Amino acid sequence: MSDLTPPAAHETTAPATSIAASDVMPPAIRLRGLRKTFGSVVAVDSVDLDIADGEFLTLLGPSGSGKTTVLRMIAGFELPTAGSIELTGVDVSKLPPFQRDVNTVFQDYALFPHLTVAQNVEYGLKVTGVGKSERRKRARAALASVRLEDYGDRKPAAMSGGQRQRVALARALVNCPKVLLLDEPLGALDLKLREQMQVELKAIQRDVGITFVFVTHDQEEALTMSDRIAVFNAGRIEQIGSPADVYEKPATEFVAGFVGTSNLLRGEAALKVLGNEGVYSVRPEKIRIVDTETVIGDGGHGADGTIAEVVYVGDATRFVVNLDAGGSLVALQQNSTTSSSDVAALRGTRVRLAWRREHEYRVQA
């Protein structure tokens, strides 16, 4: 067992007729009717959410959507105006942060520059009176969990941004919290390092088995790392589900536009193209560009239009097509045999867009 793994409860053999412990165990976090107001501003509006033990859940949404305020209430930095917060079945709604079995990692690493990496990680243990030998043992285990076991004697200034972020993570993990809260921790990193850290962070979470609650406005981060995603808008959760469900089957028009490229057929255009009224989402990568003579089979739908804009992004090209039926759709095509000059010449071309019916999804307007 890893030194970072909390000791297991004493196990007994349950009678054959008893209910399994996992069936009655409360979730790691339970939010009920959670509300937060700042004067007349409603930041969080009646949020209900269960987060399972060992889950990586991401709170995703634009600035001002309420996701960070929810995280701060779970941490105890803000008290709810109404509603309750439970950690493993215990109501902690009114408890201060130091009485909650959670730790928080922020975008600002807040490492002490005059201390070594090991001393930074040990600091919280020292404050709580843990002995020197035990501190060192647990700090080494924490650094090993983030793959920095050989960096304990370095100062933070001698490390890269990604390494400093992992030191901050080790410092949060060393106390073996039940829940780790991460408030946009990768926001200060450059793109390449951020993408690398996304993969590493998920691997670390899987290794240590602690519940992670991650806040971001970056939908790619959410899709890459999460077991589930809760999409926030105007203080409420618009949809919660697996990354595939949130992306492939957006519940609302907001989710369809915020998670990925907004690609909607609505009103008269939906009626002409699909034969149905309402608002429908079709993801760009599901759409094929074919010539206007191509016959669409019974299993699909098609719409004629004119290529209005071409956006070359290296490995793929985005085509904005103005539909004859009204509105526009974006189609994504991989650049397996084409270059930027090839696709730029297609602007103004008449085309037919084709997709399979199972790839169109009705959303709530």
Secondary structure, 3 states (H helix, E strand, C coil): CCCCCCCCCCCCCCCCCCCCHHHHCCCCEEEEEEEEEECCEEEEEEEEEEECCCCEEEEECCCCCCHHHHHHHHHCCCCCCEEEEEECCEECCCCCHHHCCEEEEECCCCCCCCCCHHHHHHHHHHHCCCCHHHHHHHHHHHHHHCCCCCCCCCCHHHCCHHHHHHHHHHHHHCCCCCEEEEECCCCCCCHHHHHHHHHHHHHHHHHHCCEEEEEECCHHHHHHHCCEEEEEECCEEEEEECHHHHHHCCCEHHHHHHCCCCCEEEHHHHHHHHCCCCEEEECHHHCEEECCCCCCCCCEEEEEEEEEEEEECCCEEEEEEEECCCCEEEEEEECCCCCHHHHHCCCCCEEEEEEEHHHEEEEEC
